[in-house]
Amino acid sequence: MMLFTNGTYYVFLIAVFFAYWAIAKRVRLRIVFLLFVSCLFYLAIGGRPLLLLLAISAIDFTTTRLMNRYDDRTSRRRFLLASLTIDISVLCVFKYANFFIESASTAASPFGFALSSWRPNIVAPIGISFFIFQSLAYVIDVYRKDTEPARSYADYLAFVSFFPTIVAGPILRAKHLLPQLRARLALDSATGGQALFLIALGLIKKIAIADYLSANLVDRVFDFPERFSSLEVLAAIYGYALQIYADFSGYSDIAIGSAMLLGFKMPVNFNAPYRAVDLPDFWRRWHISLSTWLRDYVFFAISGPRARNVTVLYCGLVVTMLVGGLWHGAAWTFVLWGLLHGVGLAATRAWAGVRKRLGITKHNTRWARLASTVITFHFVCFAWIFFRADTVSGAVGVLRQLLTLSIDTSNLGLSLALFIMGGLAAQWLPDGLFRIALNGFVRLPAPAQACVLFVLALGLYSVASSDVVPFIYSRF
């Protein structure tokens, strides 16, 4: 299986890089080449249902082309509904059929009905949540006339199957990527250096931080919370907050860097989320491509862009986050995680209204801002318990052990505790420090950059787990 953390991917990326730039001036040929290597990559990572990806993209490409032929809203809406029905139905069947049947069986069992034998045991294709959400956004944007339809099926398939993002995002918008497919390409040494820096940073986050925390604390505590003290459980919760950030932002860095090597610019997907002063601020910083997708295509569809009815607004926030929770996985833990964030966002909005009526200025002092940031961080960490736990009972077990208030550090070394605190504190490092490191690497001569990357590779190889550790979001 070809993962961003093994050498096979980088052999593949290097081969694609040289072949792509050799034909870069021939627009049609490079688009066909890009979609070919993207499909090849998808097959290599275990995406055997490639035909499903091809079918979804063909249907959405066709319906949007037909939609564009009509100006009347009724005809356009018919094609929109056809695409939405097919895409959402496919997502529900492949990702949620087992969950729905199992939940129905559990609910029916007290009444003497057994539905477990009906379970089809469908395995969801890798990246299905990402490429279907990406395709849905395209169809809706064409319907709204926010973007032009793709010029050819090859263009559209290259956009949907783009190999740096197909497994775990970021979720791209057609209006950002489609024009770049046919744009005049250029790659200078500075851009190449930035791309390599981002890939290296992503590998450090994944291997040296996320995988280390997973193997040395987080997995053990969440698998058997009763074996650990409250203090160790709390450390594991903080550790998971750092792990999931390092894991997914690391993936995003590698994806963005890989795209940059091919001349594509992609939007930032994370922006120091644990520095957020409230929950809306957190979602402006965390998994930005998903949060903006949910805002534009779910929340606005429910409440409108300028929701004036408070009840509709609050319901829209809760439903939007429930969709976001289910998007992550077919389990009640994800439903509860989404519900927590939805209720949290609604409560934050309600408090803003109360504060306005009372004339209280938002975060009017440094201490108020600090208190709000601490509260927001701990609410997010509380919700992460349900996100990480395999079952609701597992999450309850973690909370129960946390409430025992026992103190023991035999399973929590000082170095590991400092590692977690340092990793979280790094969220407050000045942005200028990142730019200094980036510019310093870019200014190095190519041989010096190669030496740095070689030393880094040796270091990461020495600390890497012997077992393959998939990215967390590759499951979604």
Secondary structure, 3 states (H helix, E strand, C coil): CCCCCCHHHHHHHHHHHHHHHHCCCCHHHHHHHHHHHHHHHHHHCCCCCHHHHHHHHHHHHHHHHHHCCCCCHHHHHHHHHHHHHHHHHHHHHHHHHHHHHHHHHHHHHHHCCCCHHHCCCCCCCCCHHHHHHHHHHHHHHHHHCCCCCCCCHHHHHHHHCCCCCCCCCCCCCHHHHHHHHHCCCCCCHHHHHHHHHHHHHHHHHHHHHHHHHHHHHHHHHHHCHHHCCHHHHHHHHHHHHHHHHHHHHHHHHHHHHHHHHCCCCCCCCCCCHHHCCCHHHHHHHCCHHHHHHHHHHHHHHHHCCCCCCHHHHHHHHHHHHHHHHHHHCCCHHHHHHHHHHHHHHHHHHHHHHHHHHHCCCCCCCHHHHHHHHHHHHHHHHHHHHHHHCCCHHHHHHHHHHHCCCCCCCCCCCHHHHHHHHHHHHHHHCCHHHHHHHHHHHHHCCHHHHHHHHHHHHHHHHHHCCCCCCCCHHHHC
